[in-house]
């Protein structure tokens, strides 16, 4: 049994102390009776020091083949704990080898770790003594072939693609970056705040938002119900009115005749029932199929939230309310854009890391963003090197050196105006860009990458952008032409981080909202933060999937998120 009184960190420390010692004790996984393949083959000795140990392992067959006239089978087993596989040897008397060798088969086996013959690449292998479990696969139907396939092909099998080397490596890298994110902000005294996924505010003012409504489903339900039980006709209503009148006349007659209280009471009850029936018929007669409307527009007062609601494009505005009370906060969650884009850089659902710092100006914001990005890069080098070696081999030979460079190099900082001057000079010297370069444009990805990859050959922070291309909440500079915004640009992807000092002056931000043609009412609560105890504050957003693209060198953002959503696709 595993020693559950010993924390995992201490167990790992114990494992490293035992590295390379022949016969040292291998540690079982937490909450399981098996040993992680990582804890065997990722040791400094490749697992050879564990020879002689009896272990139970579980995993999925990557490749399998029978040998020596079907006397035994060689299996490469992977359990997702690391990119490497453990070679497993099963003799024919232990199981039906035909069931074990197909790619994708799940196995749980007991066996003894042995040193393989000299000259083989494995440092250790498992000789099986007992097959505990077999999850069989029909190789004729298994959709993932053993031959090499494209990442695009895998998007048709999002439920199975985690079994591939690439997607499992990306999953571990993504997990490491998420853990590093919380580690960085918690270490620096930030409070994690869960901001709403359903919102009534449009943070960017772009209008490309997914609407959240029950009006359509309610309308469909009503249409079906009206077909099944048609609304009452005018003659039905008239007949019901006559019943009410008759019942009313009976009550009047009984009262005039001074009938007993019992008789009058019974008649009054019947009259009441007739009136209720008429009221129900009258309500049903007014039911009409379709979306409810008022004054020629959709009546959102009849919707679930009694107003228009959307999936959030950013948690920034909401997290600001906590920054204006708790100082340093961050949110990390999914965001949504209903943009019909099919580029390799866009998703309909993606994740954002958004810290917000009270009592902080633009320079503080830039310092925080730089420290955070460098921390993430160093974290991968320290904690995910085997997976980084895999993606370096398969996708981008320079990705590890890129991480090392970013982790160890101070970022360049230039104004937007200076960045445009550099790009204009490059054009004069013969550089051709697809997008025109002039002051006032939003820098395109090709411009950003040129600055980071060619001019400075390291990350660049560009700041003080024209106000016309930035959001209403960014602080207006004294020149009244630019705002205190900043973008962190990195090689490979261009913009990785976008942030700003927020506009804390009530009159200025109110003018900016009106200037950009946004309705004031949805932002009244946001203006309250400026009305009551306003504070200078700054923040930024890091596109989490973009960070993974930058780290791995993988080209398409659809391949670095577990379940990609993009126009026409929302599988599972």
Secondary structure, DSSP 8 states (H G I E B T S, - for coil): ---TTS-HHHHHHHHHHHTT-TT------TTSSS--HHHHHTSTTTTGGGTT-EEEEEEEEEEEEEETTTTEEEEEEE-SSSS--EEEEEETTTS-HHHHSSTT-EEEEEEEEE---TT-S-S-EEEEEEEEEEE---TTT-SS-SS---HHHHGGGTTTGGGSHHHHHHHHHHHHHHHHHHHHHHHTT-EE----SEES--SSS-----EE-SHHHHHHHHHHHHHHS----HHHHHHHHHHHHHHHHHHHHHHHTT--HHHHHHHHHHHHHHHHHHHHHHHHHT--SSS-EETTEE-GGGSTTSS-EEE-S-SHHHHHHHHHHHSEEEEEEEEE------STT--SEEEEEEEEEET--HHHHHHHHHHHHHHHHHHHHHH-HHHHHHHHHHT-TTHHHHHHHHHHS--EEEEHHHHHHHHHHHHHTT---SS---TTS---HHHHHIIIIIISSS-EEEEEEEGGGS-TTB-B-TTSSEEEEEEEEETTTEEEEEEEEB---HHHHHHHHHHTT--SGGGHHHHHHHHSS---EEEEEEEHHHHHHHHH--S-GGGSSSS--BTTB---
